[in-house]
């Protein structure tokens, strides 16, 4: 016999996860995308003579690595305890790998690959940010 005073919680279905996970993913990918869009402009300004902006460029790159790492952690949380799809982890891991490669290429001044990769990172991060804000989780929409 079951005790009527105990409550049973229903397990979450796939795709149903806490709103804080969804919002953390949205904010983090938006920050990465903002950095990816801003970086070419900052780079263009220091290439034309304002060499002081090189430090800003490096700091934004470090922030993109940090936010990219947090995005991977948030996506893993949406997969394991959040019962989201495991394949969702692939895109943030690939994006973080590209950002890390981009940072190394920039540090070693391999600009032949550094420049085109910058635009690929910006495009991928904008695409992921757009997709994250268009997802239809009702709790995230209700929290707006």
N, C-alpha and C positions, 0 to 999 in steps of 0.2 A: 504494500500500500504506500502511496506517496503522501507526504505531508502537505496539506493544503496551504501552509504558510510559506513554503519555499517557492521561490519564483524560478522559472526556467527561462533562460534567454535563448532565443533562436539564433542559430549560427548565421553569419553573414553569407549572402550569396556572392558568387563571383561578380566582380565589378562594383560591389557595394562596400565602400570603405569610409572611414571617418573623414569628415570634412577638412580637418586640419591637415591631413596628408595631401588631399587634393589641392588645397590652397597653398601649401608649402611648395608643391611641385610647380604650380602656376607662377608664384612669385619668383622662385629660383630660375626657371627657364626664361622668364621675362628679364631678369637681371643679366643673365648670360647673353640673351639676344641684344639687350641695350648695349652691353659692352662690345659685342660683335659688330654692331652698327657704328658705334662711336670710334672704334679702333682705326679704321681706314682714314677717317677725317683727322684724327690726332697724328697719325703717321704722315699724312700728307702735309700737315703744318710743320712738323719738325724736319721733313725732307726739304722743304722750301726755305729753311734757314732758322727756324725757332727750335734750336737743339735742346732747349730746356724742357720741351714737351716729350722728349724721349723717356724721362723719368715717369711722366704721367702715363705714357704708353705701357711701360713696364708694370706700373701699379695696377692699371686696368687689366692687364694680362694676368697678374697674380690674383686679382679679384675674380676673374673668370674661371681660373683653375679652382679656387676655393668654392665658388657657387656651383660649379660643375660637379665637384666632389659631393657637396651637399645634395645636389639634385640626384645623383646616383643613390645616395643613402635614402632619400625620400622615396625614390622609385622602388628600391628594394623593400622598404616598409609597406608600400602599397601592394607589393606582390605577396610577401610572406604573411605578415599578420593581417594585412588588409584584404587578402584573398583576391587580388587583382591578377591580371594575366602576366605570366612570367616573361613573355616576349617584350613587354613594355620596358624592360630593363636594358634591352639591347641598344636602343637609340641614345639614351643618356651616356652609356658606357662608350659608345663609338664617338659621341660628341666630346666627351672628356678626353678620350685618346687623341682626337684631332687637336684639341686645345693644348694638350701637353706637347704634342709634336710641334705645333705652331710656336709655342714658347721656346722650345729647344732650337728650332730653326732660326728664330729671331735672335736668340742669344749668340748663335754661331754665325750670324749674318749670311745665312743661305737664303738670300732674298728671291732667287729664282722660283723657289717653292713656297716661301713665306707669303708672298703677295697673293698668288691664286688661292692658297689654302685659307687665307683670311676671308675671302669672299665666300668660299664654300662653308666655312663655319658660320658666317653671318646668315647665309641662306638656310642652312639646316636649323640653326637656333630660332630663326624667325618662323620657320615652318612648324617646329615643335611648339613654340609659344602660341601660335595661332590655333593649332590643334588643341592645346590644353585649355584655352579659353573658350573654345567652341564645344567642348564636351558637355553633355547634358546631365550632369549629376544634380538631382533635384535639391539635395542639401546644400551644395555649393551655390546654386542659384538662389536658394532661399536666404542664404547668409549674406548676399549682396546688399 
